[in-house]
Amino acid sequence: MKDSKYQETYIATREFEKRLRSIFKTCRNELISIYIKHLDKNLWEADRAAADLLGKENEWYETFNSYADEKLTNVKD
């Protein structure tokens, strides 16, 4: 994202871009809200929240769960 308020957050990373492609494939726009609402947390925590929202029955659950397992943190200042 080019918006300057996201410049120093995980939203501006390649790792989030990978997740964004998956988000678009799920057709669940509310997943983007999870990442925006969790900007104060680590990326893996937002990943876990996204997986939980999808639920174990969803075909994308394991994808987001595996993102969470990477344990990526937030952007350091």
PDB file with SEQRES, HELIX, SHEET and CRYST1 records, atoms N, CA, C and O in Angstrom:
SEQRES   1 A   77  MET LYS ASP SER LYS TYR GLN GLU THR TYR ILE ALA THR          
SEQRES   2 A   77  ARG GLU PHE GLU LYS ARG LEU ARG SER ILE PHE LYS THR          
SEQRES   3 A   77  CYS ARG ASN GLU LEU ILE SER ILE TYR ILE LYS HIS LEU          
SEQRES   4 A   77  ASP LYS ASN LEU TRP GLU ALA ASP ARG ALA ALA ALA ASP          
SEQRES   5 A   77  LEU LEU GLY LYS GLU ASN GLU TRP TYR GLU THR PHE ASN          
SEQRES   6 A   77  SER TYR ALA ASP GLU LYS LEU THR ASN VAL LYS ASP              
HELIX    1 AA1 SER A    4  TYR A    6  5                                   3    
HELIX    2 AA2 TYR A   10  ALA A   12  5                                   3    
HELIX    3 AA3 ARG A   14  THR A   26  1                                  13    
HELIX    4 AA4 GLU A   30  LYS A   37  1                                   8    
HELIX    5 AA5 LEU A   43  LEU A   54  1                                  12    
HELIX    6 AA6 TYR A   61  ASP A   69  1                                   9    
CRYST1    1.000    1.000    1.000  90.00  90.00  90.00 P 1           1          
ATOM      1  N   MET A   1       0.834  -1.173   0.000  1.00  0.00           N  
ATOM      2  CA  MET A   1       0.000   0.000   0.000  1.00  0.00           C  
ATOM      3  C   MET A   1       0.884   1.242   0.000  1.00  0.00           C  
ATOM      4  O   MET A   1       1.943   1.261   0.626  1.00  0.00           O  
ATOM      5  N   LYS A   2       0.454   2.244  -0.684  1.00  0.00           N  
ATOM      6  CA  LYS A   2       1.227   3.465  -0.813  1.00  0.00           C  
ATOM      7  C   LYS A   2       0.886   4.483   0.268  1.00  0.00           C  
ATOM      8  O   LYS A   2       1.630   5.448   0.446  1.00  0.00           O  
ATOM      9  N   ASP A   3      -0.205   4.302   0.990  1.00  0.00           N  
ATOM     10  CA  ASP A   3      -0.625   5.239   2.017  1.00  0.00           C  
ATOM     11  C   ASP A   3       0.471   5.357   3.085  1.00  0.00           C  
ATOM     12  O   ASP A   3       0.945   4.348   3.607  1.00  0.00           O  
ATOM     13  N   SER A   4       0.868   6.588   3.402  1.00  0.00           N  
ATOM     14  CA  SER A   4       1.982   6.799   4.326  1.00  0.00           C  
ATOM     15  C   SER A   4       1.692   6.310   5.737  1.00  0.00           C  
ATOM     16  O   SER A   4       2.630   6.000   6.472  1.00  0.00           O  
ATOM     17  N   LYS A   5       0.433   6.228   6.141  1.00  0.00           N  
ATOM     18  CA  LYS A   5       0.153   5.751   7.497  1.00  0.00           C  
ATOM     19  C   LYS A   5       0.437   4.260   7.659  1.00  0.00           C  
ATOM     20  O   LYS A   5       0.530   3.765   8.782  1.00  0.00           O  
ATOM     21  N   TYR A   6       0.576   3.549   6.550  1.00  0.00           N  
ATOM     22  CA  TYR A   6       0.909   2.123   6.601  1.00  0.00           C  
ATOM     23  C   TYR A   6       2.380   1.864   6.301  1.00  0.00           C  
ATOM     24  O   TYR A   6       2.823   0.715   6.319  1.00  0.00           O  
ATOM     25  N   GLN A   7       3.142   2.925   6.025  1.00  0.00           N  
ATOM     26  CA  GLN A   7       4.531   2.802   5.600  1.00  0.00           C  
ATOM     27  C   GLN A   7       5.398   2.016   6.579  1.00  0.00           C  
ATOM     28  O   GLN A   7       6.232   1.219   6.150  1.00  0.00           O  
ATOM     29  N   GLU A   8       5.227   2.213   7.845  1.00  0.00           N  
ATOM     30  CA  GLU A   8       6.067   1.569   8.861  1.00  0.00           C  
ATOM     31  C   GLU A   8       5.371   0.373   9.516  1.00  0.00           C  
ATOM     32  O   GLU A   8       5.642   0.056  10.674  1.00  0.00           O  
ATOM     33  N   THR A   9       4.488  -0.280   8.789  1.00  0.00           N  
ATOM     34  CA  THR A   9       3.764  -1.427   9.323  1.00  0.00           C  
ATOM     35  C   THR A   9       3.962  -2.638   8.421  1.00  0.00           C  
ATOM     36  O   THR A   9       4.527  -2.523   7.334  1.00  0.00           O  
ATOM     37  N   TYR A  10       3.498  -3.789   8.871  1.00  0.00           N  
ATOM     38  CA  TYR A  10       3.623  -4.999   8.048  1.00  0.00           C  
ATOM     39  C   TYR A  10       2.796  -4.925   6.775  1.00  0.00           C  
ATOM     40  O   TYR A  10       3.016  -5.709   5.851  1.00  0.00           O  
ATOM     41  N   ILE A  11       1.844  -3.992   6.710  1.00  0.00           N  
ATOM     42  CA  ILE A  11       1.038  -3.824   5.496  1.00  0.00           C  
ATOM     43  C   ILE A  11       1.939  -3.487   4.303  1.00  0.00           C  
ATOM     44  O   ILE A  11       1.607  -3.821   3.165  1.00  0.00           O  
ATOM     45  N   ALA A  12       3.069  -2.832   4.551  1.00  0.00           N  
ATOM     46  CA  ALA A  12       3.978  -2.399   3.485  1.00  0.00           C  
ATOM     47  C   ALA A  12       5.038  -3.440   3.133  1.00  0.00           C  
ATOM     48  O   ALA A  12       5.996  -3.118   2.431  1.00  0.00           O  
ATOM     49  N   THR A  13       4.890  -4.676   3.602  1.00  0.00           N  
ATOM     50  CA  THR A  13       5.920  -5.692   3.376  1.00  0.00           C  
ATOM     51  C   THR A  13       5.552  -6.672   2.261  1.00  0.00           C  
ATOM     52  O   THR A  13       4.388  -6.808   1.884  1.00  0.00           O  
ATOM     53  N   ARG A  14       6.571  -7.341   1.752  1.00  0.00           N  
ATOM     54  CA  ARG A  14       6.349  -8.402   0.758  1.00  0.00           C  
ATOM     55  C   ARG A  14       5.565  -9.559   1.366  1.00  0.00           C  
ATOM     56  O   ARG A  14       4.755 -10.203   0.699  1.00  0.00           O  
ATOM     57  N   GLU A  15       5.824  -9.806   2.638  1.00  0.00           N  
ATOM     58  CA  GLU A  15       5.133 -10.898   3.309  1.00  0.00           C  
ATOM     59  C   GLU A  15       3.624 -10.651   3.336  1.00  0.00           C  
ATOM     60  O   GLU A  15       2.836 -11.581   3.166  1.00  0.00           O  
ATOM     61  N   PHE A  16       3.230  -9.401   3.551  1.00  0.00           N  
ATOM     62  CA  PHE A  16       1.799  -9.101   3.530  1.00  0.00           C  
ATOM     63  C   PHE A  16       1.246  -9.195   2.116  1.00  0.00           C  
ATOM     64  O   PHE A  16       0.106  -9.620   1.929  1.00  0.00           O  
ATOM     65  N   GLU A  17       2.031  -8.808   1.119  1.00  0.00           N  
ATOM     66  CA  GLU A  17       1.584  -8.928  -0.270  1.00  0.00           C  
ATOM     67  C   GLU A  17       1.209 -10.370  -0.593  1.00  0.00           C  
ATOM     68  O   GLU A  17       0.222 -10.628  -1.282  1.00  0.00           O  
ATOM     69  N   LYS A  18       2.018 -11.315  -0.082  1.00  0.00           N  
ATOM     70  CA  LYS A  18       1.717 -12.734  -0.290  1.00  0.00           C  
ATOM     71  C   LYS A  18       0.368 -13.083   0.340  1.00  0.00           C  
ATOM     72  O   LYS A  18      -0.444 -13.788  -0.258  1.00  0.00           O  
ATOM     73  N   ARG A  19       0.145 -12.589   1.533  1.00  0.00           N  
ATOM     74  CA  ARG A  19      -1.115 -12.838   2.218  1.00  0.00           C  
ATOM     75  C   ARG A  19      -2.277 -12.177   1.490  1.00  0.00           C  
ATOM     76  O   ARG A  19      -3.372 -12.734   1.422  1.00  0.00           O  
ATOM     77  N   LEU A  20      -2.036 -10.996   0.950  1.00  0.00           N  
ATOM     78  CA  LEU A  20      -3.084 -10.272   0.242  1.00  0.00           C  
ATOM     79  C   LEU A  20      -3.573 -11.061  -0.968  1.00  0.00           C  
ATOM     80  O   LEU A  20      -4.769 -11.088  -1.259  1.00  0.00           O  
ATOM     81  N   ARG A  21      -2.642 -11.700  -1.670  1.00  0.00           N  
ATOM     82  CA  ARG A  21      -3.058 -12.548  -2.806  1.00  0.00           C  
ATOM     83  C   ARG A  21      -3.978 -13.672  -2.327  1.00  0.00           C  
ATOM     84  O   ARG A  21      -4.966 -13.997  -2.985  1.00  0.00           O  
ATOM     85  N   SER A  22      -3.650 -14.258  -1.185  1.00  0.00           N  
ATOM     86  CA  SER A  22      -4.507 -15.312  -0.628  1.00  0.00           C  
ATOM     87  C   SER A  22      -5.848 -14.749  -0.194  1.00  0.00           C  
ATOM     88  O   SER A  22      -6.885 -15.378  -0.405  1.00  0.00           O  
ATOM     89  N   ILE A  23      -5.835 -13.573   0.410  1.00  0.00           N  
ATOM     90  CA  ILE A  23      -7.083 -12.932   0.842  1.00  0.00           C  
ATOM     91  C   ILE A  23      -8.004 -12.743  -0.353  1.00  0.00           C  
ATOM     92  O   ILE A  23      -9.190 -13.064  -0.278  1.00  0.00           O  
ATOM     93  N   PHE A  24      -7.472 -12.227  -1.450  1.00  0.00           N  
ATOM     94  CA  PHE A  24      -8.296 -12.022  -2.641  1.00  0.00           C  
ATOM     95  C   PHE A  24      -8.876 -13.339  -3.153  1.00  0.00           C  
ATOM     96  O   PHE A  24     -10.012 -13.374  -3.626  1.00  0.00           O  
ATOM     97  N   LYS A  25      -8.114 -14.404  -3.063  1.00  0.00           N  
ATOM     98  CA  LYS A  25      -8.601 -15.707  -3.536  1.00  0.00           C  
ATOM     99  C   LYS A  25      -9.719 -16.261  -2.654  1.00  0.00           C  
ATOM    100  O   LYS A  25     -10.553 -17.035  -3.122  1.00  0.00           O  
ATOM    101  N   THR A  26      -9.737 -15.868  -1.380  1.00  0.00           N  
ATOM    102  CA  THR A  26     -10.793 -16.361  -0.492  1.00  0.00           C  
ATOM    103  C   THR A  26     -12.131 -15.684  -0.762  1.00  0.00           C  
ATOM    104  O   THR A  26     -13.184 -16.212  -0.404  1.00  0.00           O  
ATOM    105  N   CYS A  27     -12.086 -14.507  -1.399  1.00  0.00           N  
ATOM    106  CA  CYS A  27     -13.288 -13.691  -1.618  1.00  0.00           C  
ATOM    107  C   CYS A  27     -13.934 -13.281  -0.296  1.00  0.00           C  
ATOM    108  O   CYS A  27     -15.150 -13.106  -0.229  1.00  0.00           O  
ATOM    109  N   ARG A  28     -13.132 -13.129   0.745  1.00  0.00           N  
ATOM    110  CA  ARG A  28     -13.611 -12.719   2.070  1.00  0.00           C  
ATOM    111  C   ARG A  28     -12.933 -11.401   2.443  1.00  0.00           C  
ATOM    112  O   ARG A  28     -11.886 -11.393   3.090  1.00  0.00           O  
ATOM    113  N   ASN A  29     -13.535 -10.297   2.033  1.00  0.00           N  
ATOM    114  CA  ASN A  29     -12.942  -8.981   2.250  1.00  0.00           C  
ATOM    115  C   ASN A  29     -12.769  -8.632   3.718  1.00  0.00           C  
ATOM    116  O   ASN A  29     -11.945  -7.781   4.051  1.00  0.00           O  
ATOM    117  N   GLU A  30     -13.528  -9.270   4.605  1.00  0.00           N  
ATOM    118  CA  GLU A  30     -13.393  -8.969   6.033  1.00  0.00           C  
ATOM    119  C   GLU A  30     -12.020  -9.383   6.571  1.00  0.00           C  
ATOM    120  O   GLU A  30     -11.616  -8.935   7.644  1.00  0.00           O  
ATOM    121  N   LEU A  31     -11.308 -10.229   5.839  1.00  0.00           N  
ATOM    122  CA  LEU A  31      -9.957 -10.612   6.254  1.00  0.00           C  
ATOM    123  C   LEU A  31      -9.014  -9.416   6.232  1.00  0.00           C  
ATOM    124  O   LEU A  31      -8.133  -9.307   7.085  1.00  0.00           O  
ATOM    125  N   ILE A  32      -9.190  -8.515   5.264  1.00  0.00           N  
ATOM    126  CA  ILE A  32      -8.353  -7.317   5.213  1.00  0.00           C  
ATOM    127  C   ILE A  32      -8.544  -6.497   6.486  1.00  0.00           C  
ATOM    128  O   ILE A  32      -7.581  -5.947   7.021  1.00  0.00           O  
ATOM    129  N   SER A  33      -9.762  -6.415   6.963  1.00  0.00           N  
ATOM    130  CA  SER A  33     -10.046  -5.671   8.196  1.00  0.00           C  
ATOM    131  C   SER A  33      -9.286  -6.250   9.379  1.00  0.00           C  
ATOM    132  O   SER A  33      -8.827  -5.505  10.245  1.00  0.00           O  
ATOM    133  N   ILE A  34      -9.151  -7.549   9.424  1.00  0.00           N  
ATOM    134  CA  ILE A  34      -8.411  -8.179  10.526  1.00  0.00           C  
ATOM    135  C   ILE A  34      -6.976  -7.676  10.546  1.00  0.00           C  
ATOM    136  O   ILE A  34      -6.453  -7.323  11.603  1.00  0.00           O  
ATOM    137  N   TYR A  35      -6.346  -7.645   9.391  1.00  0.00           N  
ATOM    138  CA  TYR A  35      -4.954  -7.196   9.340  1.00  0.00           C  
ATOM    139  C   TYR A  35      -4.833  -5.715   9.702  1.00  0.00           C  
ATOM    140  O   TYR A  35      -3.886  -5.327  10.387  1.00  0.00           O  
ATOM    141  N   ILE A  36      -5.754  -4.902   9.262  1.00  0.00           N  
ATOM    142  CA  ILE A  36      -5.716  -3.475   9.583  1.00  0.00           C  
ATOM    143  C   ILE A  36      -5.964  -3.250  11.069  1.00  0.00           C  
ATOM    144  O   ILE A  36      -5.317  -2.403  11.685  1.00  0.00           O  
ATOM    145  N   LYS A  37      -6.895  -4.000  11.648  1.00  0.00           N  
ATOM    146  CA  LYS A  37      -7.194  -3.849  13.077  1.00  0.00           C  
ATOM    147  C   LYS A  37      -6.075  -4.375  13.968  1.00  0.00           C  
ATOM    148  O   LYS A  37      -5.994  -3.995  15.136  1.00  0.00           O  
ATOM    149  N   HIS A  38      -5.218  -5.233  13.445  1.00  0.00           N  
ATOM    150  CA  HIS A  38      -4.142  -5.838  14.235  1.00  0.00           C  
ATOM    151  C   HIS A  38      -2.769  -5.221  13.959  1.00  0.00           C  
ATOM    152  O   HIS A  38      -1.747  -5.858  14.216  1.00  0.00           O  
ATOM    153  N   LEU A  39      -2.732  -4.007  13.446  1.00  0.00           N  
ATOM    154  CA  LEU A  39      -1.449  -3.376  13.116  1.00  0.00           C  
ATOM    155  C   LEU A  39      -0.537  -3.207  14.322  1.00  0.00           C  
ATOM    156  O   LEU A  39       0.680  -3.103  14.173  1.00  0.00           O  
ATOM    157  N   ASP A  40      -1.112  -3.179  15.502  1.00  0.00           N  
ATOM    158  CA  ASP A  40      -0.307  -3.034  16.720  1.00  0.00           C  
ATOM    159  C   ASP A  40       0.251  -4.372  17.200  1.00  0.00           C  
ATOM    160  O   ASP A  40       1.019  -4.417  18.161  1.00  0.00           O  
ATOM    161  N   LYS A  41      -0.131  -5.447  16.542  1.00  0.00           N  
ATOM    162  CA  LYS A  41       0.312  -6.787  16.932  1.00  0.00           C  
ATOM    163  C   LYS A  41       1.299  -7.329  15.902  1.00  0.00           C  
ATOM    164  O   LYS A  41       1.593  -6.668  14.907  1.00  0.00           O  
ATOM    165  N   ASN A  42       1.794  -8.504  16.140  1.00  0.00           N  
ATOM    166  CA  ASN A  42       2.673  -9.177  15.182  1.00  0.00           C  
ATOM    167  C   ASN A  42       1.869  -9.721  14.011  1.00  0.00           C  
ATOM    168  O   ASN A  42       0.681 -10.019  14.138  1.00  0.00           O  
ATOM    169  N   LEU A  43       2.532  -9.845  12.875  1.00  0.00           N  
ATOM    170  CA  LEU A  43       1.868 -10.352  11.673  1.00  0.00           C  
ATOM    171  C   LEU A  43       1.296 -11.740  11.910  1.00  0.00           C  
ATOM    172  O   LEU A  43       0.194 -12.040  11.451  1.00  0.00           O  
ATOM    173  N   TRP A  44       2.026 -12.590  12.620  1.00  0.00           N  
ATOM    174  CA  TRP A  44       1.539 -13.955  12.838  1.00  0.00           C  
ATOM    175  C   TRP A  44       0.247 -13.960  13.661  1.00  0.00           C  
ATOM    176  O   TRP A  44      -0.573 -14.865  13.508  1.00  0.00           O  
ATOM    177  N   GLU A  45       0.056 -12.972  14.520  1.00  0.00           N  
ATOM    178  CA  GLU A  45      -1.175 -12.898  15.307  1.00  0.00           C  
ATOM    179  C   GLU A  45      -2.370 -12.545  14.417  1.00  0.00           C  
ATOM    180  O   GLU A  45      -3.466 -13.071  14.609  1.00  0.00           O  
ATOM    181  N   ALA A  46      -2.160 -11.666  13.458  1.00  0.00           N  
ATOM    182  CA  ALA A  46      -3.214 -11.350  12.499  1.00  0.00           C  
ATOM    183  C   ALA A  46      -3.506 -12.564  11.612  1.00  0.00           C  
ATOM    184  O   ALA A  46      -4.659 -12.832  11.273  1.00  0.00           O  
ATOM    185  N   ASP A  47      -2.453 -13.291  11.241  1.00  0.00           N  
ATOM    186  CA  ASP A  47      -2.637 -14.518  10.454  1.00  0.00           C  
ATOM    187  C   ASP A  47      -3.520 -15.513  11.203  1.00  0.00           C  
ATOM    188  O   ASP A  47      -4.431 -16.110  10.629  1.00  0.00           O  
ATOM    189  N   ARG A  48      -3.235 -15.679  12.492  1.00  0.00           N  
ATOM    190  CA  ARG A  48      -3.998 -16.627  13.313  1.00  0.00           C  
ATOM    191  C   ARG A  48      -5.460 -16.172  13.418  1.00  0.00           C  
ATOM    192  O   ARG A  48      -6.375 -16.991  13.339  1.00  0.00           O  
ATOM    193  N   ALA A  49      -5.673 -14.869  13.595  1.00  0.00           N  
ATOM    194  CA  ALA A  49      -7.041 -14.344  13.671  1.00  0.00           C  
ATOM    195  C   ALA A  49      -7.778 -14.566  12.344  1.00  0.00           C  
ATOM    196  O   ALA A  49      -8.972 -14.867  12.336  1.00  0.00           O  
ATOM    197  N   ALA A  50      -7.068 -14.419  11.236  1.00  0.00           N  
ATOM    198  CA  ALA A  50      -7.678 -14.663   9.925  1.00  0.00           C  
ATOM    199  C   ALA A  50      -8.059 -16.135   9.776  1.00  0.00           C  
ATOM    200  O   ALA A  50      -9.147 -16.450   9.294  1.00  0.00           O  
ATOM    201  N   ALA A  51      -7.173 -17.028  10.184  1.00  0.00           N  
ATOM    202  CA  ALA A  51      -7.470 -18.463  10.123  1.00  0.00           C  
ATOM    203  C   ALA A  51      -8.682 -18.784  10.998  1.00  0.00           C  
ATOM    204  O   ALA A  51      -9.564 -19.542  10.593  1.00  0.00           O  
ATOM    205  N   ASP A  52      -8.720 -18.206  12.194  1.00  0.00           N  
ATOM    206  CA  ASP A  52      -9.847 -18.452  13.096  1.00  0.00           C  
ATOM    207  C   ASP A  52     -11.155 -17.952  12.508  1.00  0.00           C  
ATOM    208  O   ASP A  52     -12.188 -18.604  12.655  1.00  0.00           O  
ATOM    209  N   LEU A  53     -11.124 -16.798  11.842  1.00  0.00           N  
ATOM    210  CA  LEU A  53     -12.327 -16.274  11.212  1.00  0.00           C  
ATOM    211  C   LEU A  53     -12.822 -17.230  10.129  1.00  0.00           C  
ATOM    212  O   LEU A  53     -14.022 -17.475  10.006  1.00  0.00           O  
ATOM    213  N   LEU A  54     -11.893 -17.762   9.351  1.00  0.00           N  
ATOM    214  CA  LEU A  54     -12.275 -18.679   8.277  1.00  0.00           C  
ATOM    215  C   LEU A  54     -12.842 -19.984   8.827  1.00  0.00           C  
ATOM    216  O   LEU A  54     -13.801 -20.525   8.277  1.00  0.00           O  
ATOM    217  N   GLY A  55     -12.269 -20.478   9.886  1.00  0.00           N  
ATOM    218  CA  GLY A  55     -12.725 -21.735  10.472  1.00  0.00           C  
ATOM    219  C   GLY A  55     -12.079 -22.934   9.811  1.00  0.00           C  
ATOM    220  O   GLY A  55     -11.700 -22.892   8.640  1.00  0.00           O  
ATOM    221  N   LYS A  56     -11.960 -24.007  10.582  1.00  0.00           N  
ATOM    222  CA  LYS A  56     -11.263 -25.211  10.112  1.00  0.00           C  
ATOM    223  C   LYS A  56     -11.903 -25.837   8.881  1.00  0.00           C  
ATOM    224  O   LYS A  56     -11.230 -26.538   8.124  1.00  0.00           O  
ATOM    225  N   GLU A  57     -13.177 -25.598   8.674  1.00  0.00           N  
ATOM    226  CA  GLU A  57     -13.871 -26.200   7.532  1.00  0.00           C  
ATOM    227  C   GLU A  57     -13.533 -25.506   6.218  1.00  0.00           C  
ATOM    228  O   GLU A  57     -13.740 -26.074   5.146  1.00  0.00           O  
ATOM    229  N   ASN A  58     -13.012 -24.281   6.293  1.00  0.00           N  
ATOM    230  CA  ASN A  58     -12.715 -23.503   5.096  1.00  0.00           C  
ATOM    231  C   ASN A  58     -11.441 -24.018   4.430  1.00  0.00           C  
ATOM    232  O   ASN A  58     -10.473 -24.367   5.105  1.00  0.00           O  
ATOM    233  N   GLU A  59     -11.454 -24.059   3.112  1.00  0.00           N  
ATOM    234  CA  GLU A  59     -10.297 -24.565   2.366  1.00  0.00           C  
ATOM    235  C   GLU A  59      -9.058 -23.694   2.542  1.00  0.00           C  
ATOM    236  O   GLU A  59      -7.950 -24.172   2.296  1.00  0.00           O  
ATOM    237  N   TRP A  60      -9.196 -22.451   2.952  1.00  0.00           N  
ATOM    238  CA  TRP A  60      -8.071 -21.533   3.130  1.00  0.00           C  
ATOM    239  C   TRP A  60      -7.550 -21.504   4.558  1.00  0.00           C  
ATOM    240  O   TRP A  60      -6.555 -20.834   4.834  1.00  0.00           O  
ATOM    241  N   TYR A  61      -8.193 -22.204   5.456  1.00  0.00           N  
ATOM    242  CA  TYR A  61      -7.789 -22.205   6.866  1.00  0.00           C  
ATOM    243  C   TYR A  61      -6.320 -22.608   7.025  1.00  0.00           C  
ATOM    244  O   TYR A  61      -5.567 -21.924   7.719  1.00  0.00           O  
ATOM    245  N   GLU A  62      -5.914 -23.680   6.409  1.00  0.00           N  
ATOM    246  CA  GLU A  62      -4.540 -24.175   6.559  1.00  0.00           C  
ATOM    247  C   GLU A  62      -3.521 -23.198   5.980  1.00  0.00           C  
ATOM    248  O   GLU A  62      -2.410 -23.083   6.497  1.00  0.00           O  
ATOM    249  N   THR A  63      -3.886 -22.503   4.927  1.00  0.00           N  
ATOM    250  CA  THR A  63      -2.978 -21.511   4.338  1.00  0.00           C  
ATOM    251  C   THR A  63      -2.657 -20.422   5.352  1.00  0.00           C  
ATOM    252  O   THR A  63      -1.492 -20.090   5.571  1.00  0.00           O  
ATOM    253  N   PHE A  64      -3.702 -19.868   5.972  1.00  0.00           N  
ATOM    254  CA  PHE A  64      -3.483 -18.796   6.935  1.00  0.00           C  
ATOM    255  C   PHE A  64      -2.873 -19.325   8.234  1.00  0.00           C  
ATOM    256  O   PHE A  64      -2.124 -18.617   8.908  1.00  0.00           O  
ATOM    257  N   ASN A  65      -3.186 -20.528   8.567  1.00  0.00           N  
ATOM    258  CA  ASN A  65      -2.564 -21.152   9.741  1.00  0.00           C  
ATOM    259  C   ASN A  65      -1.060 -21.353   9.503  1.00  0.00           C  
ATOM    260  O   ASN A  65      -0.254 -21.167  10.414  1.00  0.00           O  
ATOM    261  N   SER A  66      -0.695 -21.728   8.288  1.00  0.00           N  
ATOM    262  CA  SER A  66       0.728 -21.899   7.987  1.00  0.00           C  
ATOM    263  C   SER A  66       1.443 -20.554   7.966  1.00  0.00           C  
ATOM    264  O   SER A  66       2.611 -20.470   8.347  1.00  0.00           O  
ATOM    265  N   TYR A  67       0.758 -19.502   7.526  1.00  0.00           N  
ATOM    266  CA  TYR A  67       1.346 -18.162   7.633  1.00  0.00           C  
ATOM    267  C   TYR A  67       1.627 -17.849   9.106  1.00  0.00           C  
ATOM    268  O   TYR A  67       2.699 -17.348   9.443  1.00  0.00           O  
ATOM    269  N   ALA A  68       0.678 -18.142   9.964  1.00  0.00           N  
ATOM    270  CA  ALA A  68       0.849 -17.878  11.409  1.00  0.00           C  
ATOM    271  C   ALA A  68       2.023 -18.666  11.973  1.00  0.00           C  
ATOM    272  O   ALA A  68       2.754 -18.176  12.833  1.00  0.00           O  
ATOM    273  N   ASP A  69       2.199 -19.883  11.487  1.00  0.00           N  
ATOM    274  CA  ASP A  69       3.292 -20.728  11.973  1.00  0.00           C  
ATOM    275  C   ASP A  69       4.671 -20.166  11.623  1.00  0.00           C  
ATOM    276  O   ASP A  69       5.670 -20.571  12.216  1.00  0.00           O  
ATOM    277  N   GLU A  70       4.733 -19.239  10.667  1.00  0.00           N  
ATOM    278  CA  GLU A  70       6.001 -18.592  10.329  1.00  0.00           C  
ATOM    279  C   GLU A  70       6.460 -17.659  11.444  1.00  0.00           C  
ATOM    280  O   GLU A  70       7.634 -17.295  11.509  1.00  0.00           O  
ATOM    281  N   LYS A  71       5.533 -17.273  12.322  1.00  0.00           N  
ATOM    282  CA  LYS A  71       5.822 -16.411  13.483  1.00  0.00           C  
ATOM    283  C   LYS A  71       6.516 -15.099  13.105  1.00  0.00           C  
ATOM    284  O   LYS A  71       7.430 -14.646  13.793  1.00  0.00           O  
ATOM    285  N   LEU A  72       6.061 -14.492  11.990  1.00  0.00           N  
ATOM    286  CA  LEU A  72       6.620 -13.207  11.589  1.00  0.00           C  
ATOM    287  C   LEU A  72       6.105 -12.117  12.507  1.00  0.00           C  
ATOM    288  O   LEU A  72       4.932 -12.101  12.882  1.00  0.00           O  
ATOM    289  N   THR A  73       6.991 -11.213  12.860  1.00  0.00           N  
ATOM    290  CA  THR A  73       6.652 -10.142  13.794  1.00  0.00           C  
ATOM    291  C   THR A  73       6.245  -8.885  13.042  1.00  0.00           C  
ATOM    292  O   THR A  73       6.045  -8.907  11.827  1.00  0.00           O  
ATOM    293  N   ASN A  74       6.128  -7.797  13.777  1.00  0.00           N  
ATOM    294  CA  ASN A  74       5.788  -6.520  13.188  1.00  0.00           C  
ATOM    295  C   ASN A  74       7.051  -5.825  12.718  1.00  0.00           C  
ATOM    296  O   ASN A  74       8.160  -6.263  13.025  1.00  0.00           O  
ATOM    297  N   VAL A  75       6.886  -4.749  11.979  1.00  0.00           N  
ATOM    298  CA  VAL A  75       8.009  -3.962  11.476  1.00  0.00           C  
ATOM    299  C   VAL A  75       8.638  -3.211  12.649  1.00  0.00           C  
ATOM    300  O   VAL A  75       7.937  -2.613  13.465  1.00  0.00           O  
ATOM    301  N   LYS A  76       9.950  -3.252  12.720  1.00  0.00           N  
ATOM    302  CA  LYS A  76      10.655  -2.521  13.766  1.00  0.00           C  
ATOM    303  C   LYS A  76      10.889  -1.089  13.308  1.00  0.00           C  
ATOM    304  O   LYS A  76      11.108  -0.839  12.123  1.00  0.00           O  
ATOM    305  N   ASP A  77      10.844  -0.153  14.243  1.00  0.00           N  
ATOM    306  CA  ASP A  77      11.054   1.267  13.910  1.00  0.00           C  
ATOM    307  C   ASP A  77      12.449   1.517  13.399  1.00  0.00           C  
ATOM    308  O   ASP A  77      12.793   2.654  13.075  1.00  0.00           O  
TER     309      ASP A  77                                                      
END                                                                             
